[in-house]
Amino acid sequence: MTAAKSLRSRTALALLWSALQNWSVKLLALGLFVVLARLLSPSEMGVAAAVLLVLAAAAIVAELGLPDAIVRSPRLLPAHLDQAFLLALGVSLLAALALLSLPGPLAALAMGSDTPGAAACLALAAPVPPLALVVAFQTAWRKQQLDFRSVARAGIAATLVSGAIGLALAAGGFGAASLVVQAGVAAGVAAVLLSRGSTWRPQARRDGAALRALVRYGSGAMASRALDFLAARLVEVVVLAKLGVAGLGLYAVGSKLYLTLLQLLGGMLTDVATAALSKIVERREALAEQYHRFVYLAASTTLPVFVAVAACAHELTALLFGARWAASAGTAQWLCLLGAVQVVQFFNGALLAADGRAGWILGINLTKVLAALAVLVALPAADTDALALHFLLSQLLVAPLSFWSVARVIRPDLGRLAQALWPGLLAALCAAVSVAALRPLLADAGWPLLLRSVLLLAVFALVHAAALLVLSRQRLFNELRYLRLAWQER
């Protein structure tokens, strides 16, 4: 086997293991969350969500963007990682020390001084930053070596073990602490499994040039990750500030289906599109054709998934999470409609990334953050439904900027873009209207919740498929045939 074929084979296998890890871990996490939501109150869920939000922010600071630099470094030796790891480890230990020694003031700052259990949960989370750092560095090293198999196995095992412990604690009445312990156990199990058998073990080796190169790239990656974090999770900070931990608990449950779908489908779409568009970036007409093909397929196949969940949000929320979370159904509805917009916009980012427009992407993300901050802070909101709607509106305001940026790269053709979008949009609208018309009939007939949910989703799928076949049958078959041939050529 030639070196090129060997690399191609290893890359294909790596992609399969990456997809396996992504889907299996996210679906397992969703299943565990469904059970935990039935055991915890909104306030307990909110305290845990606030602690996890603090840990996520601490991870961005502690990692210094270095794991991203490791994955992208073409010639990396184990010795190159040592100083970078020790530098990041020092920051993560400071974060752990702050959580352990100042849980009261930090809890008062983040959740208010009268929140029961908040300080104890923050102190309990102290081991997570250094453990998460080990996971981040070992994961980056193994990905750089295309060893996605070990990463997938560690992720699945950590999710299963930590989930079992979290469920046991929640059933035992430990409340918010059960989710915090679950996060710590997941990080600890993954750290042990990834470190065992790794070809890199931290040592006191010095390589100033390698460290400077990693830090140079890492600083930019850290700024980008911080901006992505704000764009995605600023709304949680505003929910916590305006509605307290109980409101954040409702938002955490209401956003779970949206986030799971976005992580499963959005990440896959972005990875595939960026790789495909990068190969033809110099041929502008071919680039435009491929971009419009991706937009059409997303609008016809992925966008309807989010619209279906939005249309059935009340039934799905009650079915999965229980009656106590009925107030979060409106949040799920608005966020899934946002997801329907985002899965199309992902291709704008993929095209800009393929064309090397990193600065443009950074500018768009910054505009999203500023728009969200302005709308969420300025508009009054009495509940999480209103805040989710405001967040949706803020992102819709910025959407034209994303499409305008794409028009600067490829020849602007609004008619072609409209032809790619309207069949999927109209088919999804027809399906959503059908669900809305059928819902009261099923409720009046006294159908059980499970049967109502299944039937409404089935009706959505059938109406959407029928409408799409009527509106763009030939193009749909042509695009699916293109994908099948492209897959066979691999």
C-alpha positions in Angstrom: 0.0 0.0 0.0 1.4 3.4 -1.0 1.9 6.1 1.6 -0.9 8.2 0.0 -3.4 5.3 0.2 -2.3 4.5 3.7 -2.9 8.1 4.8 -6.3 8.1 3.0 -7.3 4.8 4.7 -6.2 6.1 8.2 -8.0 9.4 7.6 -11.2 7.6 6.6 -11.0 5.3 9.6 -10.4 8.4 11.8 -13.5 10.1 10.5 -15.6 7.0 11.2 -14.4 6.8 14.8 -14.9 10.6 15.2 -18.5 10.3 14.0 -19.0 7.2 16.3 -17.8 9.2 19.3 -19.7 12.3 18.5 -23.0 10.5 18.0 -22.7 7.9 20.7 -21.5 10.3 23.4 -24.1 12.9 22.6 -27.0 10.4 22.5 -25.9 8.8 25.7 -25.6 12.2 27.3 -29.1 13.0 26.1 -30.5 9.8 27.5 -28.9 10.4 30.9 -30.1 14.0 31.0 -33.7 12.8 30.3 -33.5 10.6 33.4 -31.8 13.2 35.6 -34.4 15.9 34.6 -37.0 13.7 36.2 -35.1 13.5 39.4 -34.0 17.2 39.9 -36.0 20.3 40.5 -35.6 23.5 38.3 -33.5 25.1 41.0 -31.2 22.1 41.4 -30.8 21.9 37.6 -30.1 25.6 37.5 -27.3 25.4 40.1 -25.7 22.5 38.2 -26.0 24.4 34.9 -24.4 27.5 36.5 -21.5 25.5 37.8 -21.0 23.8 34.4 -21.0 27.2 32.8 -18.3 28.4 35.1 -16.2 25.2 34.3 -16.7 25.7 30.6 -15.4 29.3 30.8 -12.5 28.1 33.1 -11.5 25.5 30.5 -11.2 28.1 27.7 -8.9 30.2 29.9 -6.9 27.2 31.2 -6.2 25.6 27.9 -4.9 28.8 26.3 -5.9 27.5 22.9 -3.0 25.1 23.0 -4.9 21.9 22.2 -6.1 23.4 19.0 -2.5 24.3 18.1 -1.4 20.8 18.8 -4.0 19.2 16.5 -3.0 21.6 13.6 0.8 21.3 14.1 2.2 19.3 11.1 5.5 18.2 12.8 4.9 17.7 16.5 7.0 15.7 18.8 6.1 14.6 22.4 8.8 17.0 23.8 7.1 19.9 22.1 4.0 19.4 24.3 5.7 19.4 27.7 6.2 23.1 28.4 2.8 24.0 26.8 1.1 21.5 29.1 2.9 22.7 32.2 2.0 26.3 31.4 -1.7 25.4 30.9 -1.6 23.1 34.0 -0.5 26.1 36.1 -3.5 28.1 35.0 -5.9 25.2 35.6 -4.5 24.6 39.1 -5.1 28.3 39.8 -8.7 27.9 38.7 -9.0 24.8 40.9 -7.6 26.7 43.9 -10.1 29.5 43.3 -13.0 27.1 43.3 -11.8 25.3 46.4 -10.8 28.3 48.5 -13.4 30.9 47.4 -16.6 29.0 46.7 -18.8 31.4 48.7 -17.8 34.6 47.0 -17.8 32.9 43.5 -21.3 31.5 44.2 -22.6 34.9 45.4 -21.1 36.5 42.2 -22.6 33.9 39.8 -25.8 32.8 41.5 -26.6 35.1 44.4 -25.7 34.7 48.0 -28.9 33.0 49.0 -28.7 30.0 46.6 -28.7 26.8 48.6 -25.9 24.4 47.7 -24.2 26.7 45.2 -21.0 27.1 47.2 -20.7 23.4 48.0 -21.1 22.5 44.3 -18.4 25.0 43.2 -16.0 23.5 45.8 -16.9 20.0 44.6 -16.0 21.1 41.0 -12.4 22.1 42.0 -10.7 18.9 40.5 -12.4 19.3 37.2 -10.2 22.0 35.5 -6.8 20.1 35.8 -8.5 16.8 34.9 -10.2 18.4 31.9 -6.9 19.8 30.9 -5.3 16.4 30.8 -8.2 15.2 28.7 -7.8 18.1 26.3 -4.1 17.6 25.8 -4.2 13.8 25.4 -7.2 14.1 23.1 -5.3 16.7 20.9 -2.2 14.5 20.8 -4.1 11.4 19.8 -6.1 13.3 17.2 -2.9 14.7 15.8 -1.7 11.1 15.4 -5.1 10.2 13.8 -5.9 7.9 16.8 -9.6 8.8 17.0 -10.4 5.2 18.1 -8.9 5.7 21.6 -10.6 9.1 21.9 -14.0 7.5 21.0 -13.5 4.6 23.4 -12.5 6.9 26.3 -15.4 9.3 25.6 -18.0 6.5 25.6 -16.6 4.8 28.7 -16.4 8.1 30.6 -20.0 8.9 29.7 -21.3 5.5 30.8 -19.4 5.4 34.1 -20.1 9.0 35.1 -23.7 8.7 34.0 -24.3 5.7 36.2 -22.7 7.5 39.2 -24.7 10.7 38.5 -28.0 8.8 38.3 -27.3 7.0 41.6 -26.5 10.2 43.4 -29.6 12.0 41.9 -31.8 9.1 43.0 -30.2 9.3 46.4 -31.3 12.9 46.8 -28.0 14.7 46.2 -29.6 17.2 43.8 -27.3 19.6 41.9 -24.2 17.9 43.3 -25.0 14.7 41.3 -24.4 16.6 38.0 -21.2 18.2 39.3 -19.8 14.9 40.4 -20.8 13.4 37.1 -18.8 16.0 35.3 -15.8 15.3 37.6 -16.0 11.5 37.1 -16.3 11.9 33.4 -13.1 14.0 33.3 -11.3 11.6 35.6 -12.2 8.5 33.7 -11.3 10.0 30.3 -8.0 11.4 31.7 -7.0 7.9 32.9 -8.0 6.1 29.8 -6.4 8.5 27.4 -3.1 8.7 29.4 -2.9 4.9 29.6 -0.9 3.7 26.6 -0.3 7.2 25.3 3.0 7.9 23.5 3.2 11.2 25.2 3.8 11.6 29.0 4.5 15.1 30.4 8.2 15.5 31.4 10.4 18.4 32.3 11.8 19.0 28.8 12.4 22.4 27.3 11.8 23.6 23.7 11.3 27.3 23.7 10.9 27.6 19.9 8.1 25.0 19.9 6.4 26.6 22.9 6.4 30.0 21.2 5.0 28.6 18.0 2.2 26.8 19.9 1.4 29.9 22.0 1.3 32.1 18.9 -1.3 30.0 17.3 -3.0 29.1 20.6 -3.7 32.8 21.5 -5.7 33.2 18.3 -7.5 30.0 18.8 -8.3 31.0 22.4 -9.7 34.3 21.3 -11.8 32.5 18.7 -13.1 29.9 21.2 -13.9 32.6 23.7 -16.0 34.4 21.1 -17.7 31.2 20.1 -18.5 30.6 23.8 -20.0 34.0 24.2 -22.0 33.7 21.0 -23.5 30.3 22.1 -23.8 30.8 25.9 -24.3 34.5 26.5 -28.0 33.8 26.7 -27.4 31.5 29.6 -25.6 34.2 31.5 -28.5 36.6 30.8 -31.0 34.0 31.9 -29.1 33.5 35.2 -28.9 37.2 35.8 -32.6 38.0 35.0 -34.4 34.9 36.2 -32.1 33.2 38.7 -31.1 29.5 39.0 -34.6 28.2 38.6 -34.9 30.1 35.3 -31.5 28.7 34.2 -32.8 25.2 35.1 -35.8 25.7 32.8 -33.6 27.0 30.0 -31.1 24.1 30.4 -34.0 21.6 29.8 -35.6 23.7 27.1 -32.4 24.0 25.2 -31.2 20.3 25.5 -32.9 19.0 22.3 -31.7 22.0 20.3 -28.1 21.7 21.5 -28.0 18.0 20.9 -29.3 18.3 17.4 -27.0 21.2 16.7 -23.9 19.3 17.9 -24.8 16.1 16.0 -25.9 17.6 12.7 -24.1 21.0 12.7 -20.7 19.6 13.4 -21.0 17.0 10.8 -22.3 19.4 8.1 -19.5 21.9 8.9 -16.7 19.3 8.7 -17.9 17.8 5.4 -18.6 21.1 3.8 -15.3 22.7 4.8 -13.3 19.7 3.4 -15.3 19.6 0.2 -15.2 23.3 -0.5 -11.5 23.6 0.3 -10.7 21.3 -2.7 -12.4 23.6 -5.2 -11.8 27.0 -3.7 -9.8 28.2 -6.7 -12.6 27.4 -9.1 -15.2 30.0 -8.3 -18.1 28.7 -10.5 -17.6 25.1 -9.1 -17.4 26.6 -5.6 -20.7 28.4 -6.1 -22.4 25.3 -7.5 -21.2 23.2 -4.6 -22.3 25.8 -2.0 -25.8 26.0 -3.4 -26.0 22.2 -3.5 -25.1 22.1 0.2 -27.7 24.8 1.0 -30.4 22.9 -0.9 -29.6 19.6 0.8 -29.5 21.2 4.3 -32.8 23.1 3.7 -34.5 19.9 2.4 -33.2 17.4 4.9 -31.6 18.9 8.0 -33.7 22.1 8.5 -36.9 20.1 8.7 -35.6 18.1 11.7 -35.4 21.3 13.7 -38.8 22.5 12.5 -40.3 19.1 13.4 -39.0 19.3 16.9 -40.2 22.9 17.2 -43.6 21.9 15.9 -43.9 19.0 18.5 -42.0 20.8 21.3 -44.8 20.6 23.8 -45.4 16.9 23.4 -41.7 16.0 23.3 -40.8 18.1 26.3 -43.6 16.4 28.4 -42.7 13.0 27.1 -39.0 13.1 27.6 -38.5 15.3 30.6 -41.8 15.0 32.5 -44.7 17.3 33.3 -42.7 19.5 35.7 -40.8 20.9 32.7 -43.8 21.9 30.7 -42.8 25.6 31.1 -39.7 25.0 29.1 -41.5 23.8 25.9 -41.7 27.3 24.5 -38.0 27.7 25.0 -37.4 24.5 23.0 -39.7 25.7 20.3 -37.9 29.1 19.7 -34.4 27.6 19.9 -35.2 24.8 17.4 -36.4 27.4 15.0 -33.1 29.2 15.5 -31.4 25.8 14.8 -33.3 25.6 11.5 -31.6 28.9 10.5 -28.2 28.0 11.8 -27.9 24.7 9.9 -28.1 26.6 6.6 -25.8 29.3 7.9 -23.2 26.7 8.8 -22.3 26.5 5.1 -21.6 30.2 5.0 -18.9 29.7 7.6 -17.6 26.6 5.8 -17.2 28.5 2.6 -15.5 31.4 4.3 -13.2 29.0 6.2 -12.3 27.2 2.9 -11.4 30.6 1.3 -9.2 31.5 4.3 -11.5 34.3 5.5 -10.8 33.8 9.2 -11.0 37.5 9.9 -14.4 37.7 8.4 -15.7 34.8 10.5 -14.3 36.4 13.6 -16.1 39.7 12.7 -19.4 37.9 12.1 -19.2 36.0 15.4 -18.4 39.3 17.2 -21.4 40.9 15.6 -23.6 38.0 16.8 -22.3 38.5 20.3 -22.9 42.2 20.3 -26.4 41.8 18.8 -27.4 39.2 21.3 -26.1 41.3 24.2 -27.9 44.4 23.0 -31.3 42.6 22.4 -31.2 40.4 25.5 -30.3 43.2 27.9 -32.5 45.9 26.4 -35.8 44.0 26.0 -37.7 43.0 29.1 -38.4 39.3 29.6 -40.6 37.6 32.2 -39.6 34.0 31.4 -37.2 31.8 29.5 -39.6 31.7 26.5 -39.2 35.4 26.0 -35.5 35.3 26.3 -35.2 32.5 23.8 -37.4 34.5 21.4 -35.2 37.6 21.9 -32.1 35.5 21.3 -33.6 34.1 18.0 -34.4 37.7 16.9 -30.9 38.9 17.6 -29.4 36.1 15.5 -31.8 36.7 12.7 -30.7 40.4 12.6 -27.2 39.2 11.9 -28.0 36.5 9.4 -27.9 38.9 6.3 -24.3 39.7 7.2 -23.4 36.1 6.9 -25.0 35.7 3.4 -23.5 39.1 2.3 -20.0 37.8 3.2 -20.6 34.7 1.0 -21.7 37.0 -1.8 -18.3 38.7 -1.6 -16.5 35.4 -2.3 -18.7 33.9 -5.0 -20.7 35.7 -7.6 -23.9 37.0 -6.0 -27.0 35.3 -7.3 -30.0 35.8 -5.1 -32.3 33.8 -7.4 -30.0 30.8 -7.2 -29.9 31.0 -3.4 -33.7 31.3 -3.3 -34.1 28.3 -5.5 -31.9 26.3 -3.1 -33.9 27.5 0.0 -37.6 27.7 -0.9 -38.5 24.1 -1.6 -37.3 22.9 1.8 -38.7 25.9 3.6 -42.1 25.6 2.1 -42.2 21.8 2.6 -41.3 22.3 6.3 -44.0 25.0 6.7 -46.6 22.8 5.2 -45.7 20.0 7.6 -45.7 22.3 10.6 -49.2 23.6 9.7 -50.4 20.1 9.4 -49.1 19.2 12.9 -50.7 22.4 14.3 -54.1 21.5 12.7 -54.0 17.8 13.9 -52.8 18.5 17.5 -56.2 19.7 19.0 -58.0 16.8 17.3 -55.8 14.3 19.0 -56.0 16.0 22.3 -59.8 16.1 22.1 -59.9 12.4 21.3 -57.9 11.6 24.4 -54.9 10.0 22.7 -52.0 9.1 25.1 -49.0 11.4 25.0 -46.7 8.8 23.5 -49.0 8.0 20.6 -49.7 11.7 20.0 -46.0 12.5 19.8 -45.3 9.6 17.4 -48.3 10.4 15.2 -47.5 14.1 15.0 -43.9 13.4 14.1 -45.0 10.8 11.5 -47.5 13.3 10.0 -44.8 15.9 9.8 -42.4 13.5 8.0 -45.0 12.3 5.5 -46.3 15.8 4.7 -42.8 17.2 4.3 -41.7 14.3 2.1 -44.8 14.7 -0.1 -44.5 18.5 -0.4 -40.8 18.2 -1.2 -41.4 15.7 -4.0 -44.1 17.9 -5.4 -42.0 21.1 -5.2 -38.5 19.8 -6.4 -38.7 16.1 -7.2 -36.1 16.2 -10.0 -33.6 18.3 -8.2 -33.9 16.2 -5.0 -33.2 13.0 -6.9 -30.3 14.6 -8.9 -28.6 15.9 -5.7 -29.0 12.5 -3.9 -27.6 10.8 -7.0 -24.6 13.1 -6.9 -24.0 12.3 -3.3 -24.2 8.6 -3.9 -21.7 8.8 -6.8 -19.3 11.1 -4.8 -19.4 8.5 -2.0 -18.6 5.6 -4.3 -15.7 7.5 -5.8 -14.1 7.7 -2.4 
